[in-house]
């Protein structure tokens, strides 16, 4: 599983990571977009400790007050008519569940309404159904015999796929020979995780209207995008639409493994009692951490802070023009630097990896490049980061880019 910069984590506090030898890194990973309210937030720690000391470590599917409070908070934050929640452990479980519910509902309308439509380069998790829905072919090699009913179309990211209109989307469906009445659900990341890339607002609004016209469930995968990350509580709010289901995880607890699917009663109530149980889903200790984290996001105005600091981050990143940055995508406190070869404009994974390494040795922690051709550097610090630390990180990044630009052995 190891593929990151060689930091032996010993502890992490707020937006700083420490090893056991006294070294400290400015964290621009949030532990892969988990620590939205900072690492080891004292209020989150207190909520965990209080729950443990109460001797409530596991309840299976039996109800408890902490679970009820968390579900109530999630429903309060979701737009109407989304009024039901399933709790799980991982993001993949939520996307799998969304696929299951979309197909289940589709078959109440037509036995052949089972198609799940997703987008190229999308990532929806590492379990079988989630990878069937994903749009990264290399992650599907192990499947060998794909299940029917999964289709991918281009994602209009404005860089690698520059001119892809909603009419083009309809054309893609037509080329597959798909009748919209066979499509049960359309699932997309609110921004594509690999590149921090948003779709055009008018594209998504047209998609919403089209789904309504054909009784198709519109599912937003918010697993890495939610809870303030983009300067909105949910990233889909940038599109001014309301989905039928929201997949949540990662930054929901800022610590322990927990995820949620939020949806409408007409969809969520389709399963019989006992059909959606999961051994560790809604674990009370994880619920306590999540409830505390969501309270901190509100109490400390972290959504607004992410929006304000995001303007600064993207303005500073826009100044880094050394011929290797093909595009800077993202909103709020998430950004993707699309690294390209200066002479060809093609994705350059070697230079991207070296930039990450040069940042690491200078005290700035990023995770390994990802996205299209493995050439995108992801920036996603905790929402609690200070303006001073954010600007310092950009300065280090600038130094790293300059060093890599002068490294001839990286030229292909």
N, C-alpha and C positions, 0 to 999 in steps of 0.2 A: 504493500500500500504506500510505501514511501516514495515520494516524488517531489519533495519540497526542499527549500533551502535548508542546510544542515543546522537548524537551531534545535537544541535539546531543551524543550520548554520545561521550566521548573515552576514558574508561577506567572500569572498575568493579572494586571490590575488596570482598570479603566482602559486607556488606549496604549498601554505599554506591556511588552512581553519580556520576561527575564529568564536567563538560563541559570544553572547552579553555580556559575563561576563569576557572577557579578556583572555580566554583560546585559545590556538593555537595548531593545529595539522598539522603535515607533511602529505600532501595529496598523497596517493598512489592509488587513484581511478580515478583521472581526471574527477570526476563526472560521472562515468561509461564511461570512454574512450572518453570524449567529449573535455576536455580542453587541446588539444594538444599543443597550444601555450601559455598555462598557463591561469589561471583564470583571468578574467577582464584585459586582455592585453590592455595597453593604446591605441594601434593602432586600435584594434578591437572596443574598446569603442568609439574612435573618429569617426570611419566609421559609427557606429550606430547613434551617435549624429548628424553627418552631414546629414545623410539621413532623420532622424526625423525632423530636423530643415528645411529641404527643403520641408517639408509637403508631403512626398511621403511614405505613410504608407501601401498602399495596391493598387494593380493594377489588380487583378484577372489574366486573361490570356492575358491581353494586354501587349505588349512589353515595355521594358524600358531599358535604357542604362546600369544600374547596372546588370540586369539579363543577358544582352548580353555579358558584360565583363566577368562575372563569367562562363558562358557557354564556352566562348572562352578559358578561362584559363583551364578548365577541359579537353577540347578537346586537347589542347596543351600537357597536361600531360599524356593523355591516349595513348597507343600504336596504330599505324595504324593497321587495317582499322577502328578503333572505332572513329566515327566522328559525332555522334549525341548524344544529352543529353535531357532527361526529368528531370525536377526539381520537387521535392515533399517536404513533410514536415517531414516524419518519415522513418526510415529504413524499416519497414514493407511494406510501400507503394512501395518501390523499388523492394523488392522480389516478392510481388504480381504482379507488372507490368512485371517483368522478366518472371514469370510463364505464364502470359497472352500472352506475345509476343512469347515465345517459342512455346506455343501451337498453336497460330495463324499461325506462320510460318510453323510449322509441318503439319498443315492441308492444306497448299498450296501444299504439297508434297503427302500427303496421309490422307484421312479423319480420319483414326484411329491413326495417329501419335500425340498422346496427352499425353503420359506417362511422368511424371516428376520424375526423379530418384534423391534421396538425400541420406544422410548418417545418421546412427544411432548416437544419442547424439547431433545432430546438432540443432542449434537454429537460426531460420530465422525471428522471429517476433511474435507478439501476435494476429494478425488478423487471420481470418479463413483460408485463403489460405496459409498464412505463417506458421501456426501451422500444417496444413495438410502436408506441406513439411518438417516440423521439425522432428527431430528424437528422441524426448523425450516423451514417451508414457503418462506420468502423465499429461502433458499439453494438451492432446487430450481427456481427459475423458469427458469433457463437450460436445464434438462434437456428440457423440453417433452414428451417421450415416455418416461415412466418405465418401467423394466423391471418385469415382473410379479414377484410373490413378496415384496414388501416391505410391511410393515404396521406402523403405530405405534398404541400405546395410551397413555392418560394415565399420567403418572408421579406417584406419591403423595408430593409434596414437603412436604405439611403446611401449605402457605400458599396457593398458587394452586390446587392440587388438594388440598383438605383431607381429604375423606372418600372415599377410593378404596381399598377393601379388596381382598383377593385374590378374593373372590367377584365384585366389580365387574370385575376383570381378566378373569375367565373369561367374564363377560357381554359384555365388549368383543370377545373372540375370537368368541363366538357370533354377535354382530351382524355381524361380517365374514363369517360362514358358513364359518369355518375349522375344519376337522377337525384336532385336535392331531397326528394321525399324518402330516399334511402339513408340519408345522413342523420345520425342520432345526435352527434355532438361535434363542435369545433372547439379545440383546446389550444390556447396559446399562452406563452409566458407574457406577463405584462410588459416586461422588456426581455429580450433574449439574453439569457445569462452569459453566454459565451462572449458577447461583445458589448453588453450594456446597451443594446440597440432597441429603440422604440419604433413602433410603426407610426405612420402618419395618422393624425386624429381622424381625418375624413375617411380613411380606409377602415378603421375600426368601427366608426359610426355606421358606415355602410354595411359592414359585416353584422353588426347588431340588428339592423333593420332586416337584412336578408335572413338571418336566423329566426327572427320573429315570424317572417312571412312563411317559413317552411317548418315551423315547430321544431327547431333545432336548438339544443342546449348550448349556450355559449359559456365556456369554462375558462376562467383566468387562473393560470398557475402563478401564484404569488409567493411561492415557497421562499424564494430569496429576495423578493421585492417588497414585501409588506412591512407594516408597523413602522412607518416613518422614513424608511430608507431613501425614498426618492423625493422627499419634501411633501408627500401626501401620505395619509395614513395607509391607504392601499394605492399601489402604483396605477391601477386601472382608472383611478379618478382623473388622471391626466387626460383620458379619452372622453370623459363626460358621458359614460355609458354605465349601465348596471348589468353585471353578468348574472347567469343563472346559478353558477356555483363558483366558489373561491377556494383554492387550495392554499393552505397556509402552513408555515413551519419555521425553521431556522431562527430568525429574529424574534419569534413569538415569546420565547422564554429567556433569551440572552444567555442561556446556559445549558439546561438539561434537555434531553430528547423528548419533544412533544410536537404534535402537528394537529391540524384541524381542517375539516371540510365544512364550509358554510354554504347552505343552500335553502331552497324553498321547500315548504312542507309537502307540496304536491310531488316533489321528486324524492325528498329525503324519507318520506313515510312509506315508500313503495316496498321496502324490505320488511319481512315479518320480524317480530320480536325474536332476538337471539341470533339473527342472520348476520349481524355486523359486528359481533364481538371480536375483540383482539386482546390477548392476554395482558399486555402492559399499557393498553390505551387509556389515557386519562389517569395515569398514575398520580396519586395525590401529592407526592413530593414535586413532581414535574409541574402539576397544575398550580401549586403554590408559587413556584418560581415564575411561571408564565403570568399569573395574576399580578405578582409584584412587578414584573417587568412592564406590563401594560399600564399599570398605575404610574410608574416612573415616567413613561413616555408622555402621559398626559400631564402629570404634575410638574415636570420640568420643561414642558413645551418643546420636546425633542423633534416633533414633526416640523415645526416652524424653524427650529435651529438647523435642521438638515437642509431645509430650503435656502436659508440665508447663507450658511457655510457652503452650500452647493454652488451658489453663484460665484463665490470667491474661488472655490476649487476649479470650476470649469473656466473661469476667466484666466487663472494662472496657468492651467494646462494648455489653454489656447496660445500661450506665448512660447510654448516649447516647440519650435519649428526648426528642426535640424535635418530635414529631408527624410526622416525615418518614420514620422508619425503620419499615417495616411488619413486618419480620422480620429476624433475624440467623441465618443458617444456617452450617453447617460444623462441623468438628472439627479439633483440633490447630492447625496453622499455616495453615489456609485458612478464610476466612470470606467470606460474601456478605451485604452490606447491601442489602436490598430497599427502594429508595427509593420513597415514595408521596406523592401530593398530600395535605396535611394534612386537607383538607375532604372528599375523596372516597374516599381509600384506593386510588385507581387508580395504576398505575405512572407515575412522573414522570421521564422521561428527561432533560428539560431541567435539573431540579434535580440529578440524579445527575451530569450532565456538569459542572455548575458547581461541585459539591463537589470533583470530581476536579481542576478547574482551581485552585480556592482552595487545595487541598492542595499542588499543584505550586508555586505562587508562595510558599508557606511552607516549601518544602524537603522535602516528602513526595511520593514518586513512586508513582503508581498508574497502571494502564492504563485505557483508555477504558471506560465502563460497557458492560455486555453483558447477556446473559440475557433474560428475558421483557420485551419492549418496550424493551430497551436501558436498563433502569433499575436494574441491580444493580451495585454497586461491589464489586469483588473485592479481597480482602486476602490476599496470599500471600508474605510475606517469606522470605528464605533461612532455613533451619533453624538457621543459626549466629548469628542475631540475638541480641543481649543483651536481658535483661529491661528494662534502662534504656531502650534504644532503642525497644523495643516500646511501652512506656508513653508515651514521648515522641511516638511516631507517633499514638497514640490521642488525646493532647492536641491535636495539630495537626488531626486529623480533627474533633475536637469544635469547635475554633475555626471550621473551614471550614463545618461544618453550621450553626453559629449565624449566620454571615455570610449564608449562602444563605437561611436562614429569614427574614431581614430584607430580602430582595431582592424587592420587589413585582413587578418587570417579568417575573419568571419564572413568575408565576401565570398559568395558561392561562385 
